């Protein structure tokens, strides 16, 4: 089991070393920027292609750059002087987005190829790539009672079209840059991250945020009815944002995990119907459920096998879903009523 090494106590990283976080205008990237800032790191460069007013979080004292990293010259600029690079930049969203806009998802390969090459040339010491459970073989995910997916289940390859294949190929880049060029790369396969300060409307939101919003709307407008994509039996695990941030830090600073894909997700499997029931409990209401069977629903079932992460780190994401959902629901509810009152809120428009 690896020592619990974090950025804050790493012997290879000083508090004034430059940390670069791409995709920092988004949900996870913005949260990670705040995480390192609160750890006392004084030189953080946050990069995203969105205009600054559209960033989910902006942290005082952090350098911010608006750059499209699918262009080589921008990737080079982004990592100048960096000691560590965290690549969370991608064009993605919830299931509705990644099924309908596969070309846009695939084009993120340009970000990943330019950024890892620029990092190698800049002498970056550690490079983190945010992969996804969408890399897993879809033939293993055709039953809601799916067995948990272990890291070896990505091969033989049959990833989700578009987004999953882009992530799988980029994992290979990370592995080969270590094998051939000696760049320390780290790869985490995220499983459905949720929490406050994330997308909650506009088309890119994921299931927990979308369903929280729908219940809030139904409660507010008095209809007490929501639409559910699919038949509600599809199963997933959902990881709270705080667990994600801590896991990224632990993985990035564990040399046993160099160029080794690892699951980063909760193993608490629930159906979409069960997720709705949890949200109803939190909201204190019951809603009628209208199922849209032709809507994008993704694979029938997916869960994270955490055997490997527990064996290496002695830890796994552990925030109970109900606890994380309660915090998420409260935040989305405040955002909903702020938006209704005409105030600016977090959004990620298509």
N, C-alpha and C positions, 0 to 999 in steps of 0.2 A: 504494500500500500504506500502510495506516494505521500510525502510530507505535505501538509496543508500550506503550500506556498501560494502567495498572492502577489499582485503587483506591488502592494505597499510594503512587503517585506522581502522582495526579490533582491538578491545581492547583485544582479545584473542591471538593475534599473534605478536610477536616481529620480528624486522628485522633480528635478528640472530637466529631465530628458523629455524629448518631444514624443508625444503619443498622438497618432493620427486615427481618427474615427471617420469612416466614410458611411454615407447614408445617415448622417447625424441629424438631418432634419426630420427623420422618421421616428417611429415609435421606439424600437429597440435601440437604435443608434443614439437618439436623444437621451434616453434613459442611461445608456452606458457613458455618455459624455458627463452627465451629472454625477454618476457613480464615481468616476475617476477624479472629478473635480472635488468631490467631498472627501476623497481619500488623500487630498493634499497635493495632487500633481499640479504643477504651476504652468506647464506648457502643453496645452492640448489644442490640436487643430481639428476643427469639426468641418466636414465637407459634405455638401449635398447639392444637387442640381436645382432644387426648388428655390424660388426667391425667398429671402429671409422672412418676410411676413407669413409665409406658409409653413415655416418650421414648427414642429410640435413643441419643442423646448429650445430655448436659447439661454445659455448659461453665462452669466457675467464673468468677464475675464478670460473667456475662451475665444481663440482665434476662429473666425468663421469664413469659409470660402464657398462661394456658389460656383460650382464647376460641374460640367457634364463629363463624368469619368469614362464614358465610352470613347472619348477622344484621347489619343495617346499623349499629346502635349499637356492636357489637364491632369492626367494621372501622374506624369512626371512632376508637375508643380505640386500636386497634393502631398507627395511623400518626401519632398526635399527636407533633409535633416532629420528624418524620423528614426526613432529607435524601435518603436513598435507600431504596427499598422493593424487596425481592426476593420476588415472589409464587411460591412453590412449593407452596401449599396446594391440595390436591385430594383427593377421595375416589377412590382408584384402587389398582391392583395389577397383577399379571400378567394374561396372557390369560384365564385362568380367571375372574378377577374381572371384567374389563371386558366380557366377553361375557355374563356371567350377571347383572350388576347395572348395567344401562345407565341405569336411572332415577337411581341414586345418582351415577353418573358425570356425568350431565347436570345434576344439581343443583349441581355445582361452579360452574356459571355464576353462581349467586348470590354466591359468594365473589368471583369475578372482577369482577362489575359493582359490588358494594359497595366493594371494595377500591380499584379504580382511581378511582372517584368520590371516595372519602374521601381518597385521595392527592392528587388534583387540588385539592380544597378545602383541604388542609393545606399546600399549597405545596411538595410534594415535588419535588425537582429531577430525579430519574431514577427510572424505574419499570421493573422487569424482569418479564417474564412467561414462565414455563416452559411452552412449548407442546410438541408431540409430533409424531413422524413419523406418528402415526395420523391426521393431517389429510390425508394424501396420498390421491389418487384411487385407490380400491381396484381399479379396472379395470386399473391399470397394474402390479398386484402379484399377478397370477394365475399366474405361472410362477416356479419356484425360481431359474431363470437370469435373474432380473429385471435390467433395466438400472438403474443407480443413479439415485435420485430427486433431481432438482434442484428448487430452491425454487418454480419456476413450475408444477410438477406438482400443486400443490394445487388448481388450477383448470383446467378446469371441475370444480366441487366434487362429490365422491362419497366423503366421509370415512368412516372406520369409524363404525358406528352407536353413538350414545351418546357415548363418550369423545372420539372424533375430531371430531365435530360441535361438542361443547362447546369444544374447544380452538380450532377454526377460527373460531367466532363470537367468542371472546374475543380472538383476534388482531385481528379487525376493530375491536373496541372500542379496542384499543391504537393502531391506525392512526388512527382517527377522533379520539381524544383529543389526538393530536399535531396533526392537520390542523386541527381546529376550536378546540382549547383550548390548544395549545402545550405540553402535557406531554410531556417527552422519554420515550418508551417504547422498550423493547428486547425483541425476541422471538426466543427460541432454540427450535428444534424438536429436542428430545432424541430420540436413537436408542438405546434399550435401555441404560440406565446400570446398571453392576454394580460390586461391590467389597465390601470388609469393612464391617461395621456396617450392613448392609442386611437386609431381610426375607429369611429363609431357610426358614421353615415357616409354616403356618397358613392358606394359601390365597391370599395376595397376592404371594408371591414370584415373581420372573421366572425365565426359563429357566436362566441360569447358576447361580444359587443353588439352584434346585430340583434340578437335575441333580447338582450337587456334593453336596447333602444325600442324594439317593437313592443315589449311589455310596458315600458314607460309611456309610449304613445297611446297604446290601447287603454291604459289607466287614465291618461289625461283627457282623451277625447270621449271616453265613456262607452266605447264599443266593446271593450274587453274581448277582443278577437285578434289573433295574430296569424300571419302566414309563415309556414315552415317549409323550407325547401326539402324535397324528398318525402319519405314516409315517416321520418323521425326515428327509424330503427338504426340508422347508421351510427357507428360508435367511433369515439376519438378519446385521446387524452389531452388535457390542456395544462400548460405550464405557466405559473404566475411569473410576472416580469422580474421580481426580486430574485427568484431562484435562477432565472436565465442569466442575469448579470453576474451573480456569484459564480455560476457554473462556467461562464465565459472566462472569468478571471482565473479560476482554478485550472481549467484546461490549457489556457495560454501559457501558464507558467509551470507546466508539468512536462519534463523532458521525456517521460515514458510515453507521451502521447504525440510526439513529433510525427507529422504526416500520417496520423492514424485516425480515421473517422470514428466518431463516438456519438452515441445518442445523448441528447440533452433534452429531456422531457419528463413529464410526470408519468407514472405507471398507473394512475387512477383512471380506469376506463369507464366512460359513461356513454349512454346513447344520447342523441339529440333530444329525445323526449324527456329523458332524465334531467338533462341540462335545463330544459324549460321548467320542469317541476322545481328545481332548485331556485331558479330566478323568481318563480311565483312565490315561493316561501319567503324570499328576501323582500319582495315587493309587497307582500301581504294581500295578494289578489289571486283569483283563478281566472284563466282566460280560455276561450274556445280556440281550438287549434284547426286551422285550415291548411291542408297539405297540398303543396304545389309539386306534383309528381314529375312534371317535365322540367323542373328547374335543375341547375347544376347541383350535384350532391357529392361528387367525388367518389372515392372508394367506399365500399360497404363498411369496412372496419380497419382501424389502425391504432396500435398501442406501442408504447416504448418498452423494450426489454432493457432494464437497467442493471443487469448482472455485471456488465463490463465496467460501467462507471463506478459502481459500488466497489468492485474489486481493486480498481486503480486509485480512486480518490477517497474511498471510504465514505461516500456521500452520494445522495441523489436528490433531485428536486422534491421537496416535501411539503410545500404549502397546500393544505387541503383545499379542494376546489371550492367548497362553500365559503371558506374564509376569503379567498382571493376574489370570488364573484361578488361578495358583499361590498368589498372596497371598490370594485370595478363598477358595480351598479350605482353606488352612491355618487361616484365621479361622473358617470354618464348622465345621471339624473340632473346633476347641477349644470352640466354642459347643455343638456336639452332645454332647461328653463332659461338659461342665459341666452341661448340662441333664439328662443321664442320671444325673449324680451328685446331682441335686436342687437345683442352684444356679440363681439367676435369670439369664436370658439375654435377649438382644434378641428381641422378638417383636412382631407386629402382628396381633392377633386380629381376626376378623370380628365 
